[in-house]
Amino acid sequence: MNVSLLQAEFSILTCSRSFSSESGDLVDAVVPFMGESISDGTLATFLKKPGDRVEIDEPIAQVETDKVTIDVASPESGVIQKFVANEGDTVEPGTRIAIISKSAEGATHVAPSENKSSKAESKPTPAEKEVDKQIPKAEISFAKEAPKEKPKAPSPPPSRTSAMEPQLPPKERERRVPMTRLRKRVATRLKDSQNTFALLTTFNEVDMTNLMKLRSDYKDAFVEKHGVKLGLMSGFVKAAVSGLQNQPIINAVIDGDDIIYRDYIDISIAVGTKKGLVVPVIRNAERMNFADIEKEINTLAKKANDGSISIDEMAGGSFTISNGGVYGSLISTPIINPPQSAILGMHSIVNRPMVVGGQVIARPMMYIALTYDHRLIDGREAVFFLRRIKDVVEDPRRLLLDI
């Protein structure tokens, strides 16, 4: 599964108090500050209608950026008098989108864009009246009684297309939908990754028997003590931490003519949501135990799915883990998230015949893949790192003995 790290992604923010108009009764709902790296956004949808009653800080619209989705909240309690922006408009922080009437007077249920057409159709213009007066009634009557044109003869059937001409589907069966800012951001970063890095992927396979047995034996006691389920992801995070400590170059990154070595390990976990892919970060994973990692993953995944994850919770990250196995992927070549230098791809667990002790036995196996920047990381370090992942997952006791 291809993964793109969005340096900041998918949070719901609310605006601060807005500015009052000169009358004192009307206040403006404006687009709030969206983050230091975000200059504008697209007014995605209105959550309310003109004439609706709103409370203070109640969301009335959503602005979509290439990183987060932001709520525009009502600055005061009152009634929405009208909208002064339209869905699809590009807006900046401070842009007015609605006027709120605190006294609920003068509110209208008609959007401003709908007022123009009704007035235009109500009465004829003076010029139209003058033209009507100048046209004799006889001419008007003649125009009404003019015979209808004879129906045109049916056009000849189109000639058969040559065998070499492709038969394309009709345009009526196609739909053109504008890309969301999040999807455009993902597309840009993925292409930038391919254009910048010397991408190379190495593979290995892992016997999941012992890690799955560990989870099965202690899942009840783990939940009872820590209040969260013991999953497989925490085992891979611990294995990745061990591998990054053994091969620090995997945790480094190229910056111009320098190499930046990071003395911390922030693991980015890819989470697929309805709006797109987000990659929240587990900070200082080297200091966490299994329970801490499971709790953090659970919290970040919930925030990502309900859209409440903040920019800070997705910023940074020195290494990414992507689990395409949850969608049934057997094997893939993940793409690096800039400015990282490597990404680990997990895949589905499949029972396959393996030779164990001279006998063929069915074992739960998983393919794992490491895509790395070959400009910085040699094949030796990449293979050793992936081998460390395999060793720790197949025998978690190595973590206790540090071997």
N, C-alpha and C positions, 0 to 999 in steps of 0.2 A: 504494500500500500504506500503510495507516494505521500510524503508528509511535508508540509511547509510550516516552518515556525513563524508564527506571526508575533513579532516582538511585543505586540500588545494587542489584546483582542477581547471583544464580545462582552463588555460590562454594561450595566444599566446605571446611568448617572442621573441626577436630578439637578435642575437649575436652581440658582439662588434667587433672592427676591428681585423682581423685575422693576422697571421704572414706571412711575405714574404719569398719566397725561396731565395736561394743564387744567382740565376740568376737576380733577381730584377724584371723580367717581370712576373713571376708566383707567385701567392699568394694562400694560403691555406684557404679554408672555413672550420671552425671547429665548433664543438658543443659548444654552449655558456653555461654559468653558469645557472643551472636549479633550484636553491633554496638550502637552507641549509640542508634540510632533504631529498634531492634527490641526489643519488650518480650515477645513471646511467639510461638509457632509451633504447627504441627500435627504430631503424631507420625505421619509418613507411612507408614513401613514398618519392619519389623524385618528386618535382614540375616542374623540368626542365630536359632537356636531354643534353648529351654531344654535343657541337657545338652550343647550344643556346646562344644568346646574353642576358646578364643580366646587370642590373644597380646596383649601390651601394645600399646596404641594401635591395635588393630585395630577398624575400624568395626563396630558391632553394630546400629545403627539410624540412620535419617535423619529429620531434622526439617525440614519445609518452612515457610518464612516467605514474606511478600509480596515479599521481595527476594532471598533466597539459600536454597540447600539446604545443610543443615549435617549433618555426620557426628557421631554420638555414639560415641566410642571407648571401648574397655575400658581402665580405669585400671591393671589388672594382668593378668598371665597367669594363666589358670585356666579354670574351667568355669562357664558361665552357670547359676546355680541356679534363678532364676525371673525373670519380668518383673513389675514392679509398676505398669506402665501399659499401656494398650491403644492399638492403632492408631486414629487419629482423635481422640485426646485433645489438648486444648490444653495445652501445656506452656510453662514459663518457664525462664530460666536457673537452674540449680541443682536443677531437678525430678528426682527419682529415677525412672529407668525400668527398671533391672535390678539384680540382686544377683549379684556374681561371687564364686565360691568359689575361693580360691587353692589349697586342698588337694584340690579336686575331690570333697569328701565331701558327701553329702546332696543332690547334684544330682538334678534330676528332669527328665524329658523332657516333662512335662505342664505346659502354661501354667496360671497361677493361675486364670484364668477358666474352665478346664475341670474343676477339681477339685470344684466345688460340685455339679454335676449327677450325677456318679458316686456320691457319698455319699448324695445324696437318694434315689436309686433302689435302694440296696442292701437296706435292711430296713424293714419297716413300723414306724410310730411306736407307742408304748404305747397311745395313744388309739385307734388303728385296731384293735389287738388286742382291747381292751375292747369295742369295738362289735361285733366279730365274735362274741365270746362271748355277747353279749346277744341275737343274732338266732337264733331257732329254726331247726333244720336243715330243717324242712318248708317254712318260708317261703323259705329259700334255694333249695330244690329247685323250689318253685313259680315262683320268679322266673326260674330257668333254663329251665323248660318253658313259659313263657308264650308264646302264639302270636304270631307276628310280625304286625306291622301290615300291612294290605293296602296295596299300592302305590297311591300317589295317582294320580288320573286326570291325564293330561297336561293342562297348562295350555293354554288356547286361544292360538292364535298371536296375537302382538301386532298391533294394528291398524296398517295402513299409515300411515306418517308423511305429513303433508301435504307438498305440493310446496315450501312455503316453509321447512320445517324442514331445516337443514343435516345432511348425513350425515357424522358425525365418525368418524375411525378408532378402533378399539377401544384401550382403555388398555393391553392386553397387548402392543401393538406399539410402545409407548413406553418409554424408559429415562430415569430421573431420576438424574443423577450430580452430586454436589456439586462446585462450582467449586474449583479449586486456589487457594491464596493468591496465587500469581503472576498467575493470570487475573483474580482479583478486583481486584488492584492495577492491572493494565493497564486494566481496565474503568473503574475510578474515575478514573485519571489522564486517560484519553481524554475522559471526560465533563466533568471539571474544565476541561480545555483548551477544549472547546467552550463551556462556560458562562462562561469568564473572558475569552478573547481575542476580538477582532473579526477573525475569520479571513477572509482573502481570498487567492485563488490566482491567479497569473499564469503564463502558459505561453510556451514558445518551442521551437524545434526546432534540433537540432545535426547538422551533417554530420560523421560520425565517420571520414571517409576518412583524414585526415592522422594522427589519433591511432592508428588501427588500423594504418596503414602504419609509423608509428614503432615500435610494438610488434613488428610482424612483422620489421622490418629489424634490430632490436637485441635480440630476445628471447634468442638463444643467448649472445651476449656478456654480456648482463645477468645471466643465470643463472650463467655461468662466473665472473664477478667477484663478484657479491653473494650467490650461493647462494639466490636466490629469484626466482620468475617475475615478469615485468613484466606487470601487469594494467592495466585501464582505470581502476580506482578511484583509483589514485595520481594519474592525470591530472586527475580531477575534484576530488580533495582540493586539489591545487596550484591549480586554477582557482578553487575556493571561497576559498582563502586570499587569492588576488589580489583577488577580488571583495569580500571582507570588509575588506581593507585600503583599497580604494577607497571603500567605503560602510560606515564604522564603525558606523552606526546599526543595521545588520543584526545586528551582533555585540553590541548593547546589550540592556538589559532594563529594564522598568518595575518599580520597587520603591516602592510607596506613591505619594507625590507626587514622587519623584525618578526620574531616569534613570541607570542604572549603565552606564558605558562600560568595556568590558573591553579592556585593553591586551595581551591574550594571545588566542590562537586555539586553542581545544580543540575538535576535530572529533569528534562522536559518530557512530559507524558502526552502523547497525542490522544485527543478525545474528539470523536466525530459527533457533531450536533446537527440539528435540522437546518441550521443556517450555514453550516460549513465546518471546516476543521479548525480547532483551536488547540494550543499546546501549552497548558499551564505548567508551572515549574515547581518542583520539589526542592526547596532551598536547603543547602548544607546536608545533603543526603548521607554524607559520610558519618554524621553524628547521630543518625536515626537507627532505631531497631525495627524489627518487623512490624510491631504494632503502630509505631509512629508513622511509618510509611503507608500502611493501610489506611489509617485515619486521614492522612493528608490527601491521598489519592481519592478517597471517598468524598471528602469535602470539596475538592477542586472539581471532581466530575459532576457533582450535583450543581455547583455554581455554573459550570460550563453549559449544562443542559437547560437550566432555567434562565440563562442569559444574565446572571448577576455577577459573573466573574469580572474582576477589575483589571486595569492595565498593568498594575504592579505585579499581579499574580501571574502574568504571562511574559513579563519582561525578562531578558537575560536567558540563562540556561547555557550550560557548557557541553551537554550531550543529550541526545534524544533517544527515547525508546518508543517504537511504533508497533502496536499489536494488531496486525492484519488478520490474525487467527480468529478474532471475534466475528469476522465476516466470512470465515471459511477459506481464507487464502492459504494455499499450500506452500507457495514460495514466491518471493518478489525481490525487487531491487529498490529499496527505499532511496529517496533523494535527501541530501544533506540540507539542514536548516541553517542558512547563514545567520550569524557569523560563526557557527560551529564547524567542526572538522570531521565529524563522523556521526552515524546514526545506526542504531541496532534495530533490526526488524525481526519480530516474533511472528510465528505462523501457527496454523491449526495443528492440533495433536491427533495423530493418526496411528492406529495399531498396525505395525508392520513386522514382518518376520526378521529377527535379528539372531545372529550367532552368539550365544552366551555360554561359555564353558564347554564349547564343542557341540552344543545342541542348538537347534533352531527353535526360538521361542518368540511368541508375539509380544511386542513391547510398545508402549505408547511413546511415539517418537515425534519430535518437532524439528523442522528445519529453522535455522537461525541465519541471518545475513547481516553483514557489516559493510555498509558503504562508507568509504573514507576518501579524504582529499589526498591523492597520491603526490601532490606537490610537497606535502608536509610529512605524511606518514608512509613509511615503507611497508612492503608486503610482510616483512618479518614481524614488525610490531603489530600489524593488523591481525595476523594469524595467531600470534601469541595471546592477544587480547581476546579473540573469539574462543580460543582454546581454554582460557581461564573462565569464561562464561560457562562453557560446557562442563568443566571440572566441578565448579561450585554448584551448579544446578543439579548435576548428577549425584553429588555427594555434599549436601549442605553442611555436614560436620566439619568440612574444611574451614568454614567461617569461624567456628569456635576455636579451632586449633591454629588458625592463621597459617595454613600450609597450602 
